Amino acid sequence: MSGVSPLHRTLEQELVALLRGASLECLACGEFVLHDGPVIRCPECGVLFHRGVGESKGQLELGAQAG
C-alpha cells in the first residue's frame, strides 16, 4: 500500500491547471471562467488573469477591479 496523498492542491498547481485549460474555476470566487485568447476572466467577480505573451512556462498576471 502506498502512502497517503494530499487531497488539496497548492495555489501553484491551481494556476498551472488554469493556464492549461484543465480548470475552469475562478481562483477568487469559484465560478466558471472564460478563456478569451491570452485573457482568462471571471464574469461573476470580474477578476482577470493575463497570460504572459511568449512565455514558454506560462505566467499569469492578476488584475482585479473593485466594484
DSSP file (Angstrom, degrees, kcal/mol; ACC not computed):
  #  RESIDUE AA STRUCTURE BP1 BP2  ACC     N-H-->O    O-->H-N    N-H-->O    O-->H-N    TCO  KAPPA ALPHA  PHI   PSI    X-CA   Y-CA   Z-CA
    1    1 A M              0   0    0      0, 0.0     2,-0.1     0, 0.0     0, 0.0   0.000 360.0 360.0 360.0 133.6    0.0    0.0    0.0
    2    2 A S        -     0   0    0      1,-0.2     3,-0.1     3,-0.0     0, 0.0  -0.325 360.0 -82.3 -84.0 169.6    1.4    3.4   -0.9
    3    3 A G        -     0   0    0      1,-0.1     2,-0.3    -2,-0.1    -1,-0.2  -0.124  52.9 -87.8 -67.2 166.9    1.5    6.5    1.3
    4    4 A V        -     0   0    0      1,-0.0    -1,-0.1     0, 0.0     0, 0.0  -0.601  41.2-147.3 -76.6 131.1   -1.4    8.8    1.7
    5    5 A S        -     0   0    0     -2,-0.3    -1,-0.0    -3,-0.1    -3,-0.0  -0.812  23.8-103.7-101.7 143.4   -1.5   11.6   -0.9
    6    6 A P        -     0   0    0      0, 0.0    -1,-0.1     0, 0.0     0, 0.0  -0.311  18.6-151.1 -65.2 145.8   -2.9   15.0    0.0
    7    7 A L  S    S+     0   0    0      2,-0.1     2,-0.2    -2,-0.0    -2,-0.0   0.668  73.1  76.0 -89.9 -19.1   -6.4   15.9   -1.3
    8    8 A H  S    S-     0   0    0      1,-0.0     2,-0.3     0, 0.0     0, 0.0  -0.606  71.9-137.6 -94.1 154.4   -5.8   19.6   -1.6
    9    9 A R        -     0   0    0     -2,-0.2     2,-0.1     1,-0.0    -2,-0.1  -0.812  19.3-116.8-107.8 151.9   -3.9   21.4   -4.3
   10   10 A T     >  -     0   0    0     -2,-0.3     4,-2.2     1,-0.1     5,-0.2  -0.375  29.7-108.1 -78.9 164.8   -1.4   24.2   -3.9
   11   11 A L  H  > S+     0   0    0      1,-0.2     4,-2.5     2,-0.2     5,-0.2   0.883 121.4  54.9 -59.6 -38.8   -2.1   27.6   -5.4
   12   12 A E  H  > S+     0   0    0      1,-0.2     4,-2.3     2,-0.2    -1,-0.2   0.911 107.8  48.5 -62.5 -42.3    0.7   26.9   -7.9
   13   13 A Q  H  > S+     0   0    0      2,-0.2     4,-2.2     1,-0.2    -1,-0.2   0.891 111.1  50.8 -64.2 -39.4   -1.0   23.7   -9.0
   14   14 A E  H  X S+     0   0    0     -4,-2.2     4,-2.1     2,-0.2    -2,-0.2   0.906 110.6  49.2 -64.0 -42.1   -4.3   25.5   -9.4
   15   15 A L  H  X S+     0   0    0     -4,-2.5     4,-2.5     2,-0.2    -2,-0.2   0.901 110.5  50.0 -64.9 -41.6   -2.7   28.3  -11.5
   16   16 A V  H  X S+     0   0    0     -4,-2.3     4,-2.3     1,-0.2     6,-0.3   0.910 110.7  49.9 -63.5 -42.0   -1.0   25.7  -13.8
   17   17 A A  H  X>S+     0   0    0     -4,-2.2     5,-1.7     1,-0.2     6,-1.6   0.888 110.9  49.9 -63.4 -39.0   -4.3   23.9  -14.2
   18   18 A L  H  <5S+     0   0    0     -4,-2.1     3,-0.5     4,-0.2    -2,-0.2   0.909 111.0  49.2 -65.3 -42.8   -6.0   27.2  -15.1
   19   19 A L  H  <5S+     0   0    0     -4,-2.5    -2,-0.2     1,-0.2    -1,-0.2   0.893 110.9  49.5 -62.6 -41.5   -3.3   28.0  -17.6
   20   20 A R  H  <5S-     0   0    0     -4,-2.3    -1,-0.2    -5,-0.2    -2,-0.2   0.664 113.3-117.9 -72.7 -15.6   -3.5   24.6  -19.3
   21   21 A G  T  <5S+     0   0    0     -4,-0.8    -3,-0.2    -3,-0.5    -4,-0.1   0.521  85.0 117.8  87.1   5.9   -7.3   24.9  -19.5
   22   22 A A  S   <S+     0   0    0     -5,-1.7     2,-0.4    -6,-0.3    -4,-0.2   0.734  70.9  52.4 -77.1 -22.6   -7.7   21.9  -17.3
   23   23 A S        -     0   0    0     -6,-1.6    -2,-0.2    -9,-0.1    -1,-0.1  -0.933  53.7-179.8-115.3 138.7   -9.5   24.0  -14.7
   24   24 A L        +     0   0    0     -2,-0.4     9,-2.0     2,-0.1     2,-0.5   0.123  51.7 110.1-116.4  17.3  -12.5   26.3  -15.4
   25   25 A E  B     -A   32   0A   0      7,-0.2     7,-0.2    17,-0.0     2,-0.1  -0.831  69.8-122.2-104.7 129.4  -12.9   27.5  -11.9
   26   26 A C     >  -     0   0    0      5,-3.4     4,-1.2    -2,-0.5    -2,-0.1  -0.442  13.2-144.1 -64.3 134.5  -12.1   31.1  -10.8
   27   27 A L  T  4 S+     0   0    0      1,-0.2    -1,-0.1     2,-0.1   -12,-0.0   0.693  96.6  47.3 -74.7 -18.2   -9.5   31.1   -8.0
   28   28 A A  T  4 S+     0   0    0      3,-0.1    -1,-0.2    19,-0.0    -2,-0.0   0.894 133.2   4.6 -89.1 -45.9  -11.2   34.1   -6.4
   29   29 A C  T  4 S-     0   0    0      2,-0.1    -2,-0.1    18,-0.0     3,-0.1   0.563  89.0-119.8-122.0 -11.3  -14.9   33.1   -6.3
   30   30 A G     <  +     0   0    0     -4,-1.2    -3,-0.1     1,-0.3     3,-0.1   0.440  68.2 128.5  88.2  -2.1  -15.1   29.5   -7.6
   31   31 A E  S    S-     0   0    0      1,-0.1    -5,-3.4    -6,-0.1    -1,-0.3  -0.283  70.3 -78.2 -80.1 172.3  -17.4   30.4  -10.6
   32   32 A F  B     -A   25   0A   0     -7,-0.2    12,-0.3    -3,-0.1     2,-0.2  -0.464  46.8-145.5 -71.7 142.0  -16.7   29.3  -14.2
   33   33 A V        -     0   0    0     -9,-2.0     2,-0.5     9,-0.2     9,-0.2  -0.667   6.5-129.3-104.2 162.3  -14.1   31.4  -16.1
   34   34 A L  E     -B   41   0B   0      7,-3.3     7,-2.5    -2,-0.2     2,-0.7  -0.952  11.3-145.0-112.4 129.4  -14.0   32.3  -19.7
   35   35 A H  E     +B   40   0B   0     -2,-0.5     2,-0.4     5,-0.2     5,-0.2  -0.857  24.9 171.1 -94.7 115.1  -10.8   31.7  -21.8
   36   36 A D  E >   -B   39   0B   0      3,-3.3     3,-1.8    -2,-0.7    -2,-0.0  -0.778  58.7 -72.5-128.7  85.0  -10.5   34.6  -24.3
   37   37 A G  T 3  S-     0   0    0     -2,-0.4    -1,-0.1     1,-0.3    14,-0.0  -0.473 116.3  -8.1  63.7-126.9   -7.2   34.4  -26.1
   38   38 A P  T 3  S+     0   0    0      0, 0.0    13,-3.3     0, 0.0     2,-0.5   0.473 125.5  81.6 -80.8   0.0   -4.5   35.5  -23.6
   39   39 A V  E <   -BC  36  50B   0     -3,-1.8    -3,-3.3    11,-0.2     2,-0.5  -0.899  55.7-168.5-112.1 132.7   -7.1   36.6  -21.0
   40   40 A I  E     +BC  35  49B   0      9,-3.1     9,-3.4    -2,-0.5     2,-0.3  -0.984  23.3 179.0-112.9 121.5   -8.9   34.4  -18.6
   41   41 A R  E     -BC  34  48B   0     -7,-2.5    -7,-3.3    -2,-0.5     7,-0.2  -0.923  29.4-138.1-131.1 152.1  -11.7   36.2  -17.0
   42   42 A C     >  -     0   0    0      5,-2.3     4,-1.8    -2,-0.3    -9,-0.2  -0.926   7.5-163.1-105.6 116.9  -14.5   35.6  -14.5
   43   43 A P  T  4 S+     0   0    0      0, 0.0    -1,-0.1     0, 0.0   -10,-0.1   0.719  87.5  55.6 -70.9 -19.0  -17.8   37.1  -15.5
   44   44 A E  T  4 S+     0   0    0    -12,-0.3   -11,-0.1     1,-0.1    -2,-0.0   0.957 125.6  12.8 -79.1 -53.0  -19.1   36.8  -11.9
   45   45 A C  T  4 S-     0   0    0      2,-0.1    20,-0.3   -14,-0.0    -1,-0.1   0.558  96.6-122.3-105.9  -9.4  -16.5   38.6   -9.9
   46   46 A G     <  +     0   0    0     -4,-1.8     2,-0.2     1,-0.3    19,-0.1   0.544  53.5 154.8  84.9   6.8  -14.6   40.4  -12.7
   47   47 A V        -     0   0    0     17,-0.1    -5,-2.3    -5,-0.1     2,-0.4  -0.487  27.5-155.4 -70.5 137.1  -11.1   39.0  -11.9
   48   48 A L  E     -CD  41  63B   0     15,-3.5    15,-3.3    -7,-0.2     2,-0.5  -0.950   9.4-164.6-115.2 134.3   -8.8   38.9  -15.0
   49   49 A F  E     -CD  40  62B   0     -9,-3.4    -9,-3.1    -2,-0.4     2,-0.6  -0.982  11.1-159.3-114.7 118.4   -5.9   36.6  -15.4
   50   50 A H  E     -CD  39  61B   0     11,-3.0    11,-2.2    -2,-0.5     2,-0.2  -0.870  11.4-138.1-101.1 123.3   -3.5   37.7  -18.1
   51   51 A R  E     - D   0  60B   0    -13,-3.3     2,-0.4    -2,-0.6     9,-0.2  -0.564  28.4-105.9 -75.9 142.9   -1.2   35.0  -19.6
   52   52 A G    >   -     0   0    0      7,-2.6     3,-1.2    -2,-0.2     2,-0.3  -0.565  37.2-125.8 -67.1 123.1    2.4   36.1  -20.2
   53   53 A V  T 3  S+     0   0    0     -2,-0.4     3,-0.1     1,-0.3    -1,-0.1  -0.563  89.1   6.0 -75.9 131.1    2.7   36.5  -24.0
   54   54 A G  T 3  S+     0   0    0     -2,-0.3     2,-0.5     1,-0.3    -1,-0.3   0.592  91.5 142.2  75.9  11.0    5.6   34.5  -25.5
   55   55 A E    <   -     0   0    0     -3,-1.2    -1,-0.3     1,-0.2     4,-0.1  -0.736  40.6-159.0 -87.8 128.0    6.3   32.8  -22.2
   56   56 A S  S    S+     0   0    0     -2,-0.5    -1,-0.2     1,-0.2    -2,-0.1   0.888  95.0  37.8 -73.0 -38.4    7.3   29.1  -22.6
   57   57 A K  S    S-     0   0    0      0, 0.0    -1,-0.2     0, 0.0    -2,-0.1   0.683 113.0-123.3 -85.2 -18.8    6.4   28.2  -19.0
   58   58 A G        -     0   0    0     -6,-0.1     2,-0.3     1,-0.1    -2,-0.1   0.545  25.7-155.4  81.7 127.6    3.3   30.5  -18.9
   59   59 A Q        -     0   0    0     -7,-0.2    -7,-2.6    -4,-0.1     2,-0.4  -0.967   4.5-143.1-133.5 151.1    2.8   33.2  -16.3
   60   60 A L  E     -D   51   0B   0     -2,-0.3     2,-0.5    -9,-0.2    -9,-0.2  -0.927   3.8-160.4-115.5 140.5   -0.3   34.8  -15.0
   61   61 A E  E     -D   50   0B   0    -11,-2.2   -11,-3.0    -2,-0.4     2,-0.4  -0.989  19.9-140.9-116.4 124.0   -0.8   38.4  -14.1
   62   62 A L  E     -D   49   0B   0     -2,-0.5     2,-0.4   -13,-0.2   -13,-0.2  -0.703  20.7-179.2 -90.1 130.4   -3.8   39.0  -11.9
   63   63 A G  E     +D   48   0B   0    -15,-3.3   -15,-3.5    -2,-0.4     2,-0.4  -0.997   2.0 178.0-128.8 131.5   -6.0   42.0  -12.4
   64   64 A A        -     0   0    0     -2,-0.4     2,-0.5   -17,-0.2   -17,-0.1  -0.967  15.0-152.3-132.4 148.3   -9.0   42.9  -10.3
   65   65 A Q        -     0   0    0     -2,-0.4     2,-0.1   -20,-0.3    -2,-0.0  -0.980  18.4-130.1-123.9 127.9  -11.3   45.8  -10.4
   66   66 A A              0   0    0     -2,-0.5   -20,-0.0     1,-0.2    -2,-0.0  -0.422 360.0 360.0 -72.2 147.7  -13.2   47.0   -7.3
   67   67 A G              0   0    0     -2,-0.1    -1,-0.2     0, 0.0     0, 0.0   0.381 360.0 360.0 145.5 360.0  -16.8   47.5   -7.6
